[in-house]
Amino acid sequence: MVLTALITVLLGSVFVINASRVRAQEPADGEAEAGAVGSGEVPDVGSFGDIVMRIGEQFELLTARTEERKVELEEKFEARRRAQLTRLEALPDDHPRKQELIDRLEERHQKIIDSIEARAVKLGTRREEILQKLEERKSLFEQKKEEVMMKRAERQQLLEQKKQDVGNKVEEKRTQMQNRVENKAYDVGIKQEQALQEKAKLQDAREVFKDRVGKIEPAKVKDAARVEGAVDYQPSNLLESIGYFLEGW
């Protein structure tokens, strides 16, 4: 009896705190709340925190004054279901309750969608706006469900494929760089070979020149005496006599 009373007081306190927080965060001029709910802000599906959260949501709906406000609250609840679905992605593939939890969450999500659609009919001018946003929310939930349903091996395969693609690009860049280095080295080698060939040609030309110069005999002054008439010539003055003497005459 005492335990039941304590639980009742505890749940009542949670409801009051949730209701106070919702009213404090209620947007001005009836604007809808914006932004997604993070997976760290919601409890796991089927946990005690999940039960408390859903009871609190019902209390918030009971205390909401207008249909428009109730739609805003249910849009927030829908975002919470998507966040809870994201948390299920961490479960291993062989978890015995994974599929059950996904189905249960999908059922709850669909009830919220149906409720929003029913309330949108009563809001007149905002009906189209609400339904358009609702289609986007449904699409996001289905997309996240496919990601969660994907086997971990498939996700790992996709990850490995991405790593391989990155590795291939890195290897391609490395090969291109190596080719550029090798081509540059080849060009330098060609230029060095050409320089050596030019040097060898110059050396050969020098050897040929030296060989040709070595075959030329220099003229000797004493050979002039063999010239016809040179022996009979006598110096005519003192200076010529000295010159002939010095030249070996």
PyMOL commands that set and color helices and strands:
alter all, ss='L'
color gray80, all
select helices_A, chain A and resi 2-24+28-30+39-41+48-63+67-88+98-149+152-214+221-226+238-246
alter helices_A, ss='H'
color red, helices_A
deselect
rebuild
show_as cartoon
